Amino acid sequence: MTRSLGPRLLDRSPNPARMPAHAERATRARPSAALDRSVLHAVVALAAVSVGGALVSVAGGLADSLWDAMGPTGRLSIPVPMMLGQLVAAWFASGRRRRPALVASALLALVAPVCIVSGFFDGGYSDPARTGAHTAYQAVLVTMLAVVGVLAARRFMRLRTRRA
């Protein structure tokens, strides 16, 4: 038994009474969120502190080159791939599109404490080559990571509780 599709289903012409305009569909499909650039600003500041930490590492003898200082063995900076990932996530977390902002802010809120805790396991906090100035700079870096984590968690909670 076959069904005929009939003239109504075969007609592909747009019917304004039946189908909303493209702009209306886009608005319904993508709930918007309030623009909040605080996470992005914090991650940009974190990137600046990280690059500064790499320079301090090279100048203080903790690393041979800038690439070593910003690599996986860096003590006063975040590795370049991780920093780039955080910048991209912060861009999405700060945007108006609700779902990407939710995912990105949750990711940043989870990654920040992991970055802080990783210093205990990779020997970053107990390196005997660090001076008092290195330890102070490392405290600034860890504080910036904590600030990013808190701001990302705040952004996530605001997006979660406020429906668009």
N, C-alpha and C positions, 0 to 999 in steps of 0.2 A: 504494500500500500504506500503510495507516494503522495506527498502533500504538495499542493501548488503554493508557491510563495506569494502569489497574488501581486497585483500592481502596486500595492502600498509598500511592500518590502523591496521590490525591484527598483523603485524610484529612488535614486541617489541624490536628487536635487535637495539642497538645503531648504528646510521649511522653518521659517522664523518662529512659528507658533509651537513647533515641536522641539527645537534644539536651541539652547542658549548660545549667545555669541561666544567666540573664542576667549575673549577677555574675561567673561563671566565664568567660564569653565576653569580657566587658569586660577582665578581668585578662589574658587571653591576647592580646587584640587590642592592648592598650596596655602595653608593657613599662615598668616604672617605673624611676626612677633615684633615687639618693640626693639628698636635698634639700641644696642648696648655695647659700646666699644671698650669697656673697662678691661675685659679679658684680653683683647688684642693689645691694648696699651701695656698691660702687665707683661705679656709674653715678649713684646718688643723690648721692653726694659730688661727682661730676663736675658734676652739675646745679647743685648749690649753688655750686661754684667758678665755673661759667659765669654764674649770676645775679650773683654777686659781681663778676665781671669786667665785666658790663654796667653795674653801678652805678659801678665805678671808671672805666669809659670815659666815662660821663656826667659824673661829677665832675671828671675830668681833661681834658675837652674833646675827647676822641676821637670822641664821638657827641653828637648834639643831643638825642636822647630815648632812653628805655629800649628802645623798639621798634627804633630804628635800631641801637642797641648789640647787640641780640639778633637782628638780621637778617643778611642775607648779607654785609653790609659790616662787621660787627662784628669788632673786633680782639682783644678779650679774652674772648670768649664764643662759644658754639656757637649757630647759628641755632635758633630755637624748634622748627621741624618736625623737624630732625635730633635735637634733644635729646629730644623726645617719642618719636620712633622708637627711640632708644637705650633709653629707659626701658621701652618696651613689649618690646623684644627682651630686655632684662635680666630682665624679669619671667618671660618664657618660658624663658630660659636657666637661671634659678634654680629652675625647677619640677621636679616629680617625673616628668612625662611625658617619656620619653627622646627620642623623635623631635623634638618641638618644641624641647626643650632643646639637642639637637645642632645643629639648623638655626640657632637664635637665637644660640648661642654662637659658631658659625662665622661668622655674619654680623657679630657684634660684633668678633670677632678680625680680620676683614678690614677693617671700617670704621674702626677706631681708627687704624691706620697711614695710611689714606687721608686722614683728618682732619688728621693731623700733617703729612703731605706737602703737603696743599692750601695750607697757610700760606706755602709757598715760591712758589706760583703766583699767589695772589691778593694778594700784597704785604703780607700780615699780619705777616711777620717783618722786613720792611724799611721799614715806615712811618716816615718821618722825624718825625712828630708824637709818636711814643712817647718817654716819658722812661725813665730807668733803673728807676723803680718799675713802669712799665707793662711793661717787658721782663721784670722779675722775676715779675710776676703772670702774664705770658704763659708763662713757663717752668713755673710751677705748673700752669697749664691743660694744657700739653703733657705734663707728667709724669703728670697724672691720666688723660689720654687713653692714655698708654702703659700705665699700671697697669690700666686697663679692658681694653686689648688683651691683656695678658699673662694676666690672670685669666680672660678669656673663652677664650683659647687653652688654658689649663690645664683649664678645665671641659670644653671640647670633647675634649681628649685623654683625660681621665678617662672621659667618657661613651663614647668610641670604643673604648677598650681594655677596659672593663668591661661585659660583657653582662648584661642584666637577667635 
